[in-house]
Amino acid sequence: MPAAPRSNRNRIILIVIILLCVTVVTLYVRESDKGPLHKVQNFFLDLISPVSNAFAKIFRPIKDGVVNLFHLPSLSKERADLQKQVAELQRERIDTKEMEQALSEMKQLLHWTEGQAELETVGADIIGQSPNNWQRLMIINRGASSSVKKYMSIVTEQGLVGRIISVGSRSAVVQLMTDSRSEIGARDQRSRETGIVQGNNGETVRFTPMKEDADMKVGDVIETSGLGGTCPPGIALGTIKKVTKRSSGLTRYVEVKPFVQFSKLDKVVVVITPEPESVILREAQ
Amino acid sequence: MSRNRQIFLGICVVLAFVLQLSVMPQFKILGVSPDLILVVAVVVAVQEGPVAGAIVGFAGGMLQDIASPQVMGVSALTKTLAAFLAGVMKDFFMTYSILLPVLLVFLATIFEMGMNQGALIVLGQEQLPPFKISTIFAESLYNVIAVLIIYPFMKRFRFPQKEESIALTRPTKG
């Protein structure tokens, strides 16, 4: 009977494949970020980055066209909103100029000097995204060769995008702030209440304040607090969309709409910061 | 399976991998893109049997694991099992309609995504609770659309075995 040996052969093939997968998973999880399997992964990420870059450049105009087509009905409303915003901003600009003038006069009076150095940055292109729908990751075309390191912040002119979680020689993996594993120290720009912003793989992120009776209002701007040492302070994250309170009236968590439109990201900036002490200590252990 | 068919399937896996990595992320709908590698693996399981599907699922999944920032081996394992089960389930249905791969891709996507997520939680890679039914449902529907294109395409490239082509030639007189 030829069917029986064939069936046995199939069974063996399946068992071998499963064992191979389990072995690779175990080795990968147990080894450090500098282990051989991680090195292989980083090597391939570097290898495919030019190809991904080329494809991204080819397909981005098509994608933008499709996205714009879907957003056509909301464009007129958006235009009206933007015109209103422009008028408001023009008024604010005049106020700001006056304040700047007053501030420079005060600085001169106090002989105050700028203590903080300008942040060093490196521009990067988005060349890939996570193929897995459970993660919100992106790949950029800058790596260790451009002084990019783990935990550095990624920003655009709109605000914070996320943090680098893995670095190859010519590419790096960015964990978006909307990823379910992302946690960033943040604060309310108005009330200075601090807390943690966590992603949940959705369009918004969740800000959990340290104090339950925190003073937070819809429309407040949330920015990075700098606590934890991985993100520089003062980078805008988003605005409060909804405040959820307990039955006792205390703040449970706050829903924040990020400023950055992740689906339209094309170019980003890596903020070159020294590696935080907490990270150096953790990796030394 | 003829040698030509094996080469064709190899090309399909590599093509699905390249498209998955470079083109599909550009066409996300509701934050979700189709899983072409899984679709190809299930189609192979339907057309060639569960073991062939499992091998394609393994090869495609491993390529995806190596070239993307995720735990290496997880996609390979989940795609292998999803394609194998789809191939086994095919035998329970007495139909050659395109509805069969459509149904199997839909079920395999739910199984694969659930298992992938479960594996990441077991490995401590994922925090609870990002498990969204809407994401699973959206990807399943997206994959169903993909299989409606991929299945007829892969069915067209069936290369006959040498013995079959000899059997079909007209016998000579005399």
Chai-1 contact restraints between the chains, C-beta under 6 A:
chainA,res_idxA,chainB,res_idxB,connection_type,confidence,min_distance_angstrom,max_distance_angstrom,comment,restraint_id
A,N10,B,V51,contact,1.0,0.0,6.0,A-B,restraint_1
A,I13,B,V51,contact,1.0,0.0,6.0,A-B,restraint_2
A,L14,B,A54,contact,1.0,0.0,6.0,A-B,restraint_3
A,I17,B,F58,contact,1.0,0.0,6.0,A-B,restraint_4
A,I17,B,T80,contact,1.0,0.0,6.0,A-B,restraint_5
A,C21,B,G73,contact,1.0,0.0,6.0,A-B,restraint_6
A,C21,B,A76,contact,1.0,0.0,6.0,A-B,restraint_7
A,C21,B,L77,contact,1.0,0.0,6.0,A-B,restraint_8
A,V24,B,M72,contact,1.0,0.0,6.0,A-B,restraint_9
A,V24,B,G73,contact,1.0,0.0,6.0,A-B,restraint_10
A,V25,B,G73,contact,1.0,0.0,6.0,A-B,restraint_11
A,V25,B,V74,contact,1.0,0.0,6.0,A-B,restraint_12
A,Y28,B,V71,contact,1.0,0.0,6.0,A-B,restraint_13
A,Y28,B,M72,contact,1.0,0.0,6.0,A-B,restraint_14
A,V29,B,L123,contact,1.0,0.0,6.0,A-B,restraint_15
A,L37,B,M72,contact,1.0,0.0,6.0,A-B,restraint_16
A,Q41,B,I66,contact,1.0,0.0,6.0,A-B,restraint_17
A,F44,B,I66,contact,1.0,0.0,6.0,A-B,restraint_18
A,F44,B,A67,contact,1.0,0.0,6.0,A-B,restraint_19
A,I48,B,A67,contact,1.0,0.0,6.0,A-B,restraint_20
A,S52,B,S22,contact,1.0,0.0,6.0,A-B,restraint_21
A,F55,B,S22,contact,1.0,0.0,6.0,A-B,restraint_22
A,F55,B,V23,contact,1.0,0.0,6.0,A-B,restraint_23
A,F59,B,V23,contact,1.0,0.0,6.0,A-B,restraint_24
A,F59,B,Q26,contact,1.0,0.0,6.0,A-B,restraint_25
A,K63,B,Q26,contact,1.0,0.0,6.0,A-B,restraint_26
A,Q129,B,P25,contact,1.0,0.0,6.0,A-B,restraint_27
A,P131,B,Q20,contact,1.0,0.0,6.0,A-B,restraint_28
A,P131,B,Q64,contact,1.0,0.0,6.0,A-B,restraint_29
A,P131,B,S68,contact,1.0,0.0,6.0,A-B,restraint_30
A,N132,B,Q70,contact,1.0,0.0,6.0,A-B,restraint_31
A,N133,B,V32,contact,1.0,0.0,6.0,A-B,restraint_32
A,N133,B,T135,contact,1.0,0.0,6.0,A-B,restraint_33
A,N133,B,E139,contact,1.0,0.0,6.0,A-B,restraint_34
A,W134,B,Q117,contact,1.0,0.0,6.0,A-B,restraint_35
A,L137,B,P69,contact,1.0,0.0,6.0,A-B,restraint_36
A,S166,B,P69,contact,1.0,0.0,6.0,A-B,restraint_37
A,V173,B,P69,contact,1.0,0.0,6.0,A-B,restraint_38
A,S180,B,Q127,contact,1.0,0.0,6.0,A-B,restraint_39
A,S180,B,P130,contact,1.0,0.0,6.0,A-B,restraint_40
A,R181,B,Q127,contact,1.0,0.0,6.0,A-B,restraint_41
A,N201,B,P130,contact,1.0,0.0,6.0,A-B,restraint_42
